């Protein structure tokens, strides 16, 4: 089936047809379609230690997961650093002291 509304329940039952006519309907089943997850929240960046070349990035999982397991893509500036991360924290090493970094975290699922 295509064209279904994401996150909505759908009910399906089937019947066989032949040249003689229609058979009985099957038992009705329902399934809610999955949807894309919401955005991660509470993005925090902090130094994990006295090191001036490390940063720890943490975030909170979205409240709406879309009904599937959520993974994350973590970006530093425009570079994708962690393409498929399941944890809500990461530490970056080898950074340049006194440099501004732009961080983005995107949640996605297998939808």
ABEGO torsion letter per residue (X at the ends): XBGBBBGBBBBBBBBBBBAAEBBBBBBBBBBBBBBBBBBBBGBBBBBABABAABBBBBBBBBABAGGBBBBBBBBBEABBABABBABABBBBBGBBBGBBBBBBBBBBBAX
